[in-house]
Amino acid sequence: MIDEKALISRTIQGDLQAFTLLIKQHERLVAHMIGRLIKNNEEREELCQDVFLKVYDRLGEFNFQSKLSTWIATIAYRHAINHLRKRRIPLDHIPDEERFFSSFIQDENPESLLEDKDMDDFILKQIDLLPTSYKTVLTLYHLEGMSYEEIGAVTAMPEGTVKSYLFRARMLLKEKVKKYIAKEEWL
Amino acid sequence: MSEEEKRLQEKIESGVFSDSPDERVYQQVFNSLEKEPVYTLPRNFASSVVRKIELQQSRSLKREYFWLVAGIIVLLVVMIIATALTGFVPSAGFLSKISGYKGVFLFGTIFIFLLNWIDKKFIRTKQTTL
């Protein structure tokens, strides 16, 4: 396997085959980030392509201070956020946490309860309903295995905030699942 | 968020947990969080990105050639107009004054090309491999 430094160096010199390998190594990460934050299926692939075009243009600026995956995730995160802002899609800031917590847990959609084939589907749908920052933190931590520090670097959030969002998001999901289970038992 | 919730989550992460209802639900949540999302990119994704880059590069090359040709044309037009307006007659007489310094000019030209070659061959390559 060719090492990452060599691939970066070859890509900077204009070797597109090397860049193809870099894309293949990181496309899963970008798809996870964009897939979680952007709901429109048609826009997702184009946004993923834009992320890699940016990576290609800016690769010369990469200074090896972080992992390449963290650097690419940062580009993907900022690109998704900018896209949401341009489209005037609310970024789900959490102005009143207590109120958001109770509305999230109380919010019921009986159709979705019946539609979900299994618990995984149900939980994935609930993740989509969480605020952007919660979704990002959950994705980077659980799917990409990033540390709190790395997530902080990607999202420009302090480590304490990352940790707190992660714990809260999981607690919200747990409460929602508990409610789902109670409902199923009742039905 | 309560300390109890934090403690429960940390227990699940460390893999040591009992069979309480909350812990079972947390276990379910953690398992689902690690599952791959439904959205995946098409198999030819990398090649379509590369195609886009190639397209951009060819467009940018065409644009550069356009500006180069346009620049030369504008320069020639300006030169012709300036010559016509001022009545300037071209003469190479000034070259006779510097003919005594042929060696200096030759050295200068070779030196510039050599510096350029060293820069391309060694300095830029070194920077990109860092």
Interface residues (C-beta under 8 A of the other chain):
Chain A: K5 S9 I12 Q13 L16 F19 T20 I23 K24 E27 V30 A31 H32 G35 R36 N41 R44 E45 C48 Q49 F52 L53 Y56 G60 F64 M119 D120 I123 L124 I127 L138 H142 L143 S164 F167 R168 R170 M171 L173 K174 V177 K178 I181
Chain B: M1 E5 K6 Q9 P21 D22 V25 Y26 Q28 V29 F30 N31 S32 L33 E34 K35 E36 P37 V38 Y39 T40 L41 P42 F45 A46 S47 S48 V49 V50 K52 I53 E54 Q56 T128 T129 L130
